[in-house]
Amino acid sequence: MSDRITITTNLSKISTLEAETEHEPFRVGIGNSKFITFPAIQDLPFEQADLVLSRLSHAEEDGLLTSELLSAWLSEEDYKALQAANPSMRTIVALIREVNSYYEETAGTEGEDDSSASA
């Protein structure tokens, strides 16, 4: 056995490969020629992405506010712009559903991998 460590890959190489699969972020017009951008969850720093995914998945059962989800997902500037546009809750719920659908088309949905499927 050798004490030599073999590095299989590095973050720079992985980032380059991931950049090849990037797609346009979801942008929403909010009036007066302004728009907000929902960054792809996969492109967020992992701790922020984890927070957003957790809030998306468990918002209702954990009693989280929609505003907490949006403030974690959007930039501070975009969140304030959305607040200023004063959309109804019905509009916000439909918006979140549409953003989810947009990103699920590219990234897929949560599901089971082969290891958890029954034989």
N, CA, C and O of each residue as an XYZ file, in Angstrom:
476
protein
N       0.821     -1.183      0.000
C       0.000      0.000      0.000
C       0.867      1.248      0.000
O       1.951      1.276      0.582
N       0.377      2.248     -0.647
C       1.132      3.481     -0.769
C       0.486      4.567      0.089
O      -0.726      4.575      0.306
N       1.316      5.470      0.564
C       0.805      6.609      1.323
C       0.435      7.763      0.400
O       0.031      8.832      0.856
N       0.576      7.538     -0.875
C       0.303      8.586     -1.849
C      -1.210      8.720     -2.059
O      -1.910      7.724     -2.241
N      -1.689      9.930     -2.032
C      -3.115     10.194     -2.214
C      -3.364     10.519     -3.681
O      -2.682     11.353     -4.275
N      -4.350      9.846     -4.246
C      -4.724     10.106     -5.630
C      -5.998     10.932     -5.633
O      -7.014     10.529     -5.065
N      -5.937     12.084     -6.274
C      -7.107     12.956     -6.369
C      -7.864     12.585     -7.636
O      -7.295     12.587     -8.727
N      -9.129     12.272     -7.495
C      -9.951     11.829     -8.611
C     -10.408     12.986     -9.487
O     -10.408     12.883    -10.714
N     -10.792     14.072     -8.862
C     -11.247     15.254     -9.597
C     -11.044     16.468     -8.709
O     -10.481     16.348     -7.621
N     -11.490     17.630     -9.149
C     -11.410     18.827     -8.318
C     -12.631     19.706     -8.581
O     -13.335     19.534     -9.576
N     -12.862     20.634     -7.687
C     -14.058     21.474     -7.786
C     -14.074     22.307     -9.058
O     -15.136     22.535     -9.638
N     -12.917     22.759     -9.491
C     -12.845     23.558    -10.707
C     -13.319     22.757    -11.918
O     -14.079     23.263    -12.744
N     -12.873     21.518    -12.019
C     -13.273     20.661    -13.136
C     -14.775     20.376    -13.091
O     -15.450     20.418    -14.119
N     -15.286     20.092    -11.914
C     -16.719     19.822    -11.772
C     -17.531     21.061    -12.130
O     -18.551     20.957    -12.810
N     -17.086     22.234    -11.678
C     -17.791     23.479    -11.993
C     -17.824     23.728    -13.490
O     -18.828     24.199    -14.024
N     -16.729     23.415    -14.170
C     -16.673     23.584    -15.620
C     -17.672     22.665    -16.303
O     -18.372     23.084    -17.226
N     -17.744     21.419    -15.859
C     -18.706     20.475    -16.433
C     -20.138     20.920    -16.169
O     -20.993     20.828    -17.050
N     -20.395     21.394    -14.976
C     -21.739     21.847    -14.623
C     -22.135     23.083    -15.423
O     -23.299     23.232    -15.797
N     -21.175     23.970    -15.689
C     -21.467     25.189    -16.440
C     -21.956     24.867    -17.850
O     -22.703     25.644    -18.446
N     -21.539     23.735    -18.375
C     -21.967     23.330    -19.712
C     -23.451     22.981    -19.752
O     -24.048     22.968    -20.828
N     -24.055     22.701    -18.606
C     -25.468     22.324    -18.561
C     -26.357     23.442    -18.020
O     -27.534     23.213    -17.743
N     -25.815     24.633    -17.868
C     -26.597     25.751    -17.341
C     -27.715     26.136    -18.304
O     -27.611     25.926    -19.512
N     -28.760     26.689    -17.761
C     -29.849     27.206    -18.573
C     -30.245     28.569    -18.038
O     -29.787     28.988    -16.975
N     -31.087     29.247    -18.769
C     -31.504     30.587    -18.382
C     -32.252     30.566    -17.049
O     -33.062     29.670    -16.808
N     -31.987     31.542    -16.186
C     -32.754     31.627    -14.942
C     -34.198     32.044    -15.243
O     -34.495     32.569    -16.316
N     -35.066     31.805    -14.298
C     -36.483     32.142    -14.430
C     -36.652     33.607    -14.058
O     -36.380     34.004    -12.925
N     -37.101     34.402    -15.012
C     -37.298     35.836    -14.775
C     -38.785     36.157    -14.863
O     -39.506     35.623    -15.705
N     -39.222     37.038    -13.976
C     -40.632     37.409    -13.896
C     -40.758     38.921    -14.009
O     -40.168     39.663    -13.223
N     -41.527     39.372    -14.988
C     -41.808     40.796    -15.101
C     -42.748     41.221    -13.989
O     -43.753     40.561    -13.724
N     -42.414     42.336    -13.334
C     -43.256     42.802    -12.220
C     -43.851     44.181    -12.492
O     -44.385     44.823    -11.588
N     -43.758     44.631    -13.742
C     -44.326     45.923    -14.113
C     -43.272     47.009    -14.183
O     -42.174     46.866    -13.644
N     -43.618     48.100    -14.856
C     -42.721     49.246    -15.009
C     -41.356     48.843    -15.570
O     -40.326     49.369    -15.149
N     -41.357     47.916    -16.516
C     -40.126     47.423    -17.165
C     -39.137     46.821    -16.175
O     -37.935     46.810    -16.438
N     -39.619     46.324    -15.048
C     -38.761     45.695    -14.040
C     -39.023     44.197    -14.026
O     -40.100     43.735    -14.403
N     -38.025     43.452    -13.588
C     -38.180     42.009    -13.453
C     -37.382     41.530    -12.252
O     -36.463     42.202    -11.784
N     -37.754     40.351    -11.765
C     -36.993     39.687    -10.711
C     -36.509     38.357    -11.268
O     -37.084     37.825    -12.218
N     -35.457     37.829    -10.678
C     -34.858     36.590    -11.158
C     -34.848     35.551    -10.052
O     -34.357     35.803     -8.952
N     -35.394     34.382    -10.354
C     -35.298     33.231     -9.462
C     -34.106     32.409     -9.934
O     -34.198     31.731    -10.957
N     -32.996     32.455     -9.216
C     -31.852     31.659     -9.658
C     -32.166     30.169     -9.549
O     -32.929     29.742     -8.683
N     -31.567     29.395    -10.437
C     -31.720     27.942    -10.353
C     -31.184     27.492     -9.005
O     -30.085     27.883     -8.610
N     -31.941     26.685     -8.306
C     -31.525     26.228     -6.981
C     -30.174     25.532     -7.057
O     -29.349     25.666     -6.153
N     -29.947     24.784     -8.145
C     -28.684     24.065     -8.296
C     -27.492     25.008     -8.438
O     -26.356     24.600     -8.196
N     -27.730     26.258     -8.824
C     -26.641     27.215     -8.998
C     -26.349     28.031     -7.739
O     -25.376     28.784     -7.704
N     -27.174     27.890     -6.716
C     -26.949     28.615     -5.466
C     -25.832     27.950     -4.671
O     -25.559     26.766     -4.866
N     -25.180     28.695     -3.775
C     -24.239     28.046     -2.853
C     -24.987     26.932     -2.110
O     -26.161     27.090     -1.774
N     -24.314     25.816     -1.856
C     -25.020     24.621     -1.380
C     -25.819     24.834     -0.103
O     -26.893     24.248      0.034
N     -25.349     25.642      0.833
C     -26.108     25.845      2.073
C     -27.399     26.623      1.808
O     -28.440     26.329      2.395
N     -27.321     27.613      0.924
C     -28.518     28.376      0.568
C     -29.486     27.489     -0.215
O     -30.695     27.538      0.011
N     -28.960     26.681     -1.134
C     -29.802     25.765     -1.914
C     -30.500     24.770     -0.998
O     -31.683     24.478     -1.174
N     -29.771     24.254     -0.027
C     -30.342     23.302      0.923
C     -31.494     23.942      1.694
O     -32.534     23.317      1.906
N     -31.302     25.178      2.106
C     -32.341     25.911      2.832
C     -33.578     26.107      1.956
O     -34.702     25.870      2.400
N     -33.370     26.541      0.710
C     -34.496     26.764     -0.195
C     -35.237     25.457     -0.463
O     -36.466     25.418     -0.403
N     -34.495     24.383     -0.758
C     -35.132     23.089     -1.021
C     -35.925     22.597      0.181
O     -37.034     22.082      0.036
N     -35.355     22.757      1.360
C     -36.039     22.336      2.577
C     -37.327     23.127      2.768
O     -38.367     22.563      3.107
N     -37.253     24.418      2.551
C     -38.445     25.253      2.714
C     -39.489     24.948      1.650
O     -40.687     24.973      1.932
N     -39.045     24.661      0.431
C     -39.988     24.292     -0.627
C     -40.708     22.993     -0.289
O     -41.923     22.879     -0.455
N     -39.945     22.023      0.186
C     -40.490     20.692      0.446
C     -41.378     20.629      1.680
O     -42.322     19.841      1.724
N     -41.087     21.448      2.675
C     -41.765     21.294      3.961
C     -42.479     22.555      4.435
O     -42.832     22.657      5.610
N     -42.692     23.499      3.555
C     -43.271     24.779      3.963
C     -44.607     24.612      4.672
O     -44.812     25.162      5.755
N     -45.509     23.859      4.068
C     -46.843     23.716      4.667
C     -46.802     22.960      5.979
O     -47.367     23.411      6.975
N     -46.134     21.807      5.991
C     -46.140     20.987      7.208
C     -45.363     21.623      8.351
O     -45.679     21.385      9.517
N     -44.346     22.434      8.035
C     -43.564     23.090      9.082
C     -44.118     24.463      9.444
O     -43.615     25.115     10.359
N     -45.147     24.904      8.735
C     -45.747     26.195      9.025
C     -44.862     27.374      8.646
O     -44.958     28.444      9.246
N     -43.999     27.180      7.651
C     -43.120     28.266      7.228
C     -43.888     29.268      6.382
O     -44.800     28.911      5.635
N     -43.509     30.494      6.512
C     -44.134     31.545      5.735
C     -43.581     31.545      4.315
O     -42.399     31.279      4.097
N     -44.439     31.843      3.362
C     -44.011     31.957      1.974
C     -42.949     33.038      1.848
O     -42.027     32.915      1.041
N     -43.071     34.087      2.636
C     -42.083     35.167      2.589
C     -40.697     34.678      2.996
O     -39.693     35.166      2.476
N     -40.628     33.713      3.925
C     -39.329     33.160      4.319
C     -38.696     32.387      3.167
O     -37.488     32.468      2.947
N     -39.512     31.643      2.440
C     -39.021     30.909      1.275
C     -38.498     31.883      0.227
O     -37.384     31.729     -0.274
N     -39.301     32.878     -0.098
C     -38.911     33.827     -1.140
C     -37.679     34.636     -0.751
O     -36.823     34.902     -1.595
N     -37.581     35.025      0.506
C     -36.411     35.810      0.922
C     -35.138     34.972      0.917
O     -34.042     35.511      0.758
N     -35.274     33.648      1.090
C     -34.103     32.774      1.009
C     -33.700     32.523     -0.440
O     -32.519     32.332     -0.729
N     -34.664     32.523     -1.347
C     -34.419     32.172     -2.738
C     -33.968     33.371     -3.572
O     -33.009     33.277     -4.338
N     -34.668     34.499     -3.416
C     -34.376     35.689     -4.215
C     -33.257     36.516     -3.597
O     -32.972     36.407     -2.404
N     -32.631     37.339     -4.420
C     -31.681     38.305     -3.871
C     -32.484     39.305     -3.041
O     -33.699     39.422     -3.202
N     -31.807     40.014     -2.163
C     -32.496     41.001     -1.322
C     -33.183     42.060     -2.185
O     -34.311     42.464     -1.901
N     -32.503     42.501     -3.228
C     -33.054     43.518     -4.129
C     -34.312     43.001     -4.841
O     -35.309     43.716     -4.940
N     -34.263     41.767     -5.332
C     -35.423     41.200     -6.021
C     -36.578     40.951     -5.058
O     -37.740     41.143     -5.416
N     -36.261     40.526     -3.844
C     -37.320     40.294     -2.863
C     -38.043     41.607     -2.538
O     -39.271     41.642     -2.461
N     -37.278     42.678     -2.351
C     -37.885     43.986     -2.066
C     -38.717     44.477     -3.251
O     -39.777     45.074     -3.063
N     -38.235     44.225     -4.474
C     -38.984     44.624     -5.670
C     -40.300     43.851     -5.760
O     -41.330     44.412     -6.131
N     -40.261     42.571     -5.421
C     -41.484     41.763     -5.424
C     -42.458     42.277     -4.365
O     -43.657     42.381     -4.622
N     -41.950     42.597     -3.187
C     -42.808     43.162     -2.136
C     -43.464     44.451     -2.614
O     -44.656     44.666     -2.396
N     -42.681     45.308     -3.266
C     -43.192     46.596     -3.735
C     -44.274     46.422     -4.801
O     -45.165     47.262     -4.925
N     -44.198     45.335     -5.569
C     -45.216     45.063     -6.591
C     -46.542     44.645     -5.957
O     -47.588     44.712     -6.602
N     -46.501     44.216     -4.694
C     -47.684     43.887     -3.898
C     -48.611     42.848     -4.542
O     -49.811     43.092     -4.670
N     -48.068     41.689     -4.948
C     -48.935     40.655     -5.528
C     -49.775     39.972     -4.450
O     -49.416     39.974     -3.272
N     -50.886     39.396     -4.867
C     -51.735     38.661     -3.924
C     -51.089     37.319     -3.588
O     -50.175     36.870     -4.281
N     -51.567     36.689     -2.531
C     -51.064     35.373     -2.144
C     -51.350     34.354     -3.243
O     -50.526     33.480     -3.512
N     -52.506     34.463     -3.872
C     -52.859     33.556     -4.968
C     -51.814     33.663     -6.088
O     -51.395     32.651     -6.650
N     -51.404     34.876     -6.401
C     -50.395     35.093     -7.442
C     -49.054     34.513     -7.030
O     -48.371     33.893     -7.845
N     -48.668     34.706     -5.774
C     -47.384     34.188     -5.281
C     -47.364     32.662     -5.325
O     -46.370     32.069     -5.744
N     -48.442     32.029     -4.899
C     -48.507     30.563     -4.916
C     -48.392     30.053     -6.352
O     -47.665     29.095     -6.613
N     -49.105     30.689     -7.281
C     -49.027     30.291     -8.690
C     -47.624     30.531     -9.243
O     -47.120     29.734    -10.034
N     -47.005     31.615     -8.831
C     -45.647     31.929     -9.275
C     -44.660     30.866     -8.806
O     -43.845     30.385     -9.594
N     -44.726     30.500     -7.544
C     -43.821     29.477     -7.004
C     -44.034     28.153     -7.736
O     -43.069     27.458     -8.057
N     -45.277     27.808     -7.998
C     -45.582     26.578     -8.734
C     -44.963     26.622    -10.137
O     -44.400     25.633    -10.606
N     -45.073     27.771    -10.796
C     -44.535     27.915    -12.147
C     -43.003     27.867    -12.153
O     -42.404     27.253    -13.036
N     -42.378     28.508    -11.177
C     -40.914     28.465    -11.076
C     -40.456     27.028    -10.841
O     -39.502     26.568    -11.468
N     -41.131     26.324     -9.943
C     -40.801     24.915     -9.681
C     -40.894     24.084    -10.952
O     -39.991     23.305    -11.256
N     -41.981     24.249    -11.691
C     -42.172     23.487    -12.926
C     -41.060     23.774    -13.924
O     -40.555     22.867    -14.585
N     -40.690     25.030    -14.025
C     -39.630     25.434    -14.956
C     -38.321     24.717    -14.634
O     -37.671     24.176    -15.528
N     -37.939     24.714    -13.374
C     -36.673     24.089    -12.999
C     -36.758     22.566    -12.960
O     -35.751     21.893    -13.182
N     -37.928     22.011    -12.685
C     -38.076     20.553    -12.708
C     -37.907     19.996    -14.115
O     -37.458     18.862    -14.277
N     -38.257     20.775    -15.134
C     -38.062     20.332    -16.513
C     -36.592     20.055    -16.797
O     -36.260     19.145    -17.557
N     -35.722     20.836    -16.188
C     -34.290     20.679    -16.421
C     -33.651     19.733    -15.428
O     -32.882     18.852    -15.812
N     -33.959     19.907    -14.157
C     -33.264     19.159    -13.109
C     -33.993     17.896    -12.693
O     -33.406     17.031    -12.044
N     -35.252     17.776    -13.051
C     -36.028     16.625    -12.607
C     -36.630     16.884    -11.238
O     -36.445     17.948    -10.648
N     -37.347     15.897    -10.752
C     -37.983     16.010     -9.443
C     -37.296     15.085     -8.466
O     -36.532     14.200     -8.852
N     -37.578     15.301     -7.191
C     -37.051     14.390     -6.189
C     -37.679     13.027     -6.425
O     -38.844     12.930     -6.813
N     -36.924     11.998     -6.195
C     -37.460     10.662     -6.388
C     -36.509      9.636     -5.830
O     -35.495      9.969     -5.216
N     -36.847      8.391     -6.051
C     -36.017      7.313     -5.542
C     -35.001      6.913     -6.594
O     -35.283      6.927     -7.793
N     -33.816      6.558     -6.127
C     -32.840      6.011     -7.051
C     -32.990      4.494     -7.080
O     -33.811      3.937     -6.351
N     -32.203      3.825     -7.917
C     -32.333      2.376     -8.074
C     -32.088      1.605     -6.785
O     -32.635      0.519     -6.595
N     -31.268      2.162     -5.901
C     -30.929      1.428     -4.683
C     -32.107      1.278     -3.737
O     -32.111      0.377     -2.899
N     -33.107      2.145     -3.857
C     -34.244      2.048     -2.950
C     -35.452      1.383     -3.602
O     -36.486      1.202     -2.959
N     -35.324      1.022     -4.869
C     -36.434      0.352     -5.548
C     -36.501     -1.104     -5.108
O     -35.475     -1.725     -4.828
N     -37.710     -1.640     -5.048
C     -37.839     -3.043     -4.647
C     -37.467     -3.954     -5.811
O     -37.662     -3.611     -6.977
N     -36.929     -5.122     -5.468
C     -36.458     -6.045     -6.502
C     -37.572     -6.846     -7.104
O     -37.333     -7.667     -7.989
